[in-house]
């Protein structure tokens, strides 16, 4: 899985970077925040994948978030 930054995800989804960042912080778009650099005041950059962005646009859960088949 290739990870994308907020800027890359915004270009991919044709959305504003703030929209992507807001969705990540709200948990609407799956992703994770990379570890912050030593001495940084804020947390690290958010990362997400194309599959997660596609699922978010389509209003569904990412494949890796679905419960495993029993």
Secondary structure, 3 states (H helix, E strand, C coil): CCEEEHHHHHHHHCCCHHHHHHHHHHCCCCCEECCCCCCCCCCCCEEEEHHHHHHHHHCCCCHHHCCCCC
